[in-house]
Amino acid sequence: MAIVNLRYFASLREALGAGERIDWPAGGTLGELRDMLIARGGRHAEVLARGRALRCALNQVMADEATKVGEGAEVAFFPPVTGG
């Protein structure tokens, strides 16, 4: 298992807080991570739902859902347009 730091921005931050640390299986992808968070139910399922447009970044670089997430990674989720 790897420790991954999650960060949420804009409306996601309002719903879920600034972020959290989770244990994540080595070799898992951003898409699998999103699905795991959705499976938690509640607010996670609502704001990260597959029907919602979201962007994600891995270690401050935009990434697609096929990108593998490694130990100590920082994963950020945010809506496609955010204010400054």
Phi, psi and omega in degrees: 000148179242148173273128179236136178262122178259140176230140180240142183232157176058231184296332178293322178296319179299324183275323190245351186095179185291328181167186181197166174248137180226160169272133184224135179298134177303136178089356177290155182259168176299321179296318178294323177296314178301315179299320178296318178294320177299320181296343176297335182082192177058220183297323178301314181297323182291308188276340179255007185309149182299334179283350182265138176284123178224152172248156175219153178228145176243119182052044175068022176234129179305139184215155176264172188290349177276352183290133179283143182251120183257178180304133176075008182292152170251122179246128179243136175243138179200157176294161184298334179232123178234153179276169182268000000 
